[in-house]
Amino acid sequence: MVGLLGEGASAAAHAAVAAAGLASLTLDDALFQSPPPGSDLPAMSEPGAAGLILHTSGATARPKMVQLTQQNLAISCGNFAQSQELSDQDISLCAMPLFHIHGLMACLGAALVSGAAGR
């Protein structure tokens, strides 16, 4: 496991990662910045286009590959953010692994769509 920190992270954040016995990885804060209001965003592909291929665990049968659309991913992240009432004033701690759908959608995706990342 690795503690991810923005380049402007406080000494307390670095100390918390070290106290947890984790290696730290410092990321460029520019990775987490939202585009300024009114800026041109890159053109999106069709909402029904494939966004993710989910590999199920096979708990009820054989493992399967399930295609999730870009629209499905966007709506799911927005729903998680709304249900948790996340805003750009929040700091999200992603405790779920990012190879797990809940880690990707509820932890990372919800933080990103609410602007809660990069603080």
N, C-alpha and C positions, 0 to 999 in steps of 0.2 A: 504494500500500500504506500501511497505517496500523498503528502499534503500539498495541495495546489494553492499557491499564494500569488496575488497580484504584485507587480513590482513596487507598489506603494504600500504594501502591507506593513502594519505596525510591528514593533519589537515584540509586543504581547502575542500577536498572531504567530510570529516565528517561534516564540518560546512555547506556545501551546502545541505546535506541530512537533517540536523537539521533545517535549514532555510526553507526548503520546508515543514516542519511539519511532516516528515516521521520518522518512527522507522527505525533504521539501523540494518542490519544483516551482520556480518563480516564473510567472507568465507575464508577457508584455501587456500592460493595461489596455493598450489599443485594441487587443483582441475582444475586449468586453464592452466597448463603447457602442452605444446606439448611434445610428446616423442622425445628424442634426435635422430638426423638423424642416420639412419642405425640400430636403435633398432628394435627388433622384435615386431610387432604389433599383437594383438590377431587376430585369424582367424575370418574372417567375414562370415556370413551366405550367402546364395545365394542372389544375387541382387534382384531377384524377390520376395523374402520373404517379408511378411508384416512388415512394419516399423511403421505404425501409422494408427489408425482408426479415421478418421475425421468425426465429427458430424456436418452436415450442419445446417444452421439456418432455413431453410425452407422458405426462402424469396420468392421463385417462386412456391412452392408446399409444401408438407409435409417435415419435416426434415428427412434427410437420414444419413446413416452411409456409408462412402466411404473409402475403403482400399487404402492406398498409400504404394507403395513398398519402400524398403530401397534404391534401385537405384533411384527412383523418388525423394526421400527426398535429397539424396546426390547431384544429378544434380541440383535440385531447389536451394539448399543452395549455390552451386558453381556459378550458374547463377546470383543470387542476389549479391554475393560478387564481381563477375566480372563486373556486370553492375554499381556497386557503386565504382569500382576500390579500394576495400578495400585491405589493406596490414597489415602486422604484426606491422606496425607503427601507426595504427589507434586505437582509443578508441571508442567503440560503446556504445551508450546510448539506451537501449531498452525501448522505450516509449509505445510500444504496449503490451497488456496483453499476457502472455505466454499461455493462454488457447485459443488464437486466432491463426489461421494458419499463418497469416502474422507475428505475434509476434514471433512464433517459427521459421519460416523459414528465413524471411528477417532480423529480429533483432538478434536473438540468433544464428541460424544456420549459417548465412553468416559470423558473427563475428568469430565463432569457426573455420570454414573451412579456413578463411583467416589468422588465427593466431592473430586476433585483440583483443582477449579477454585476460584478466589477466594483464593488465597494470595498 
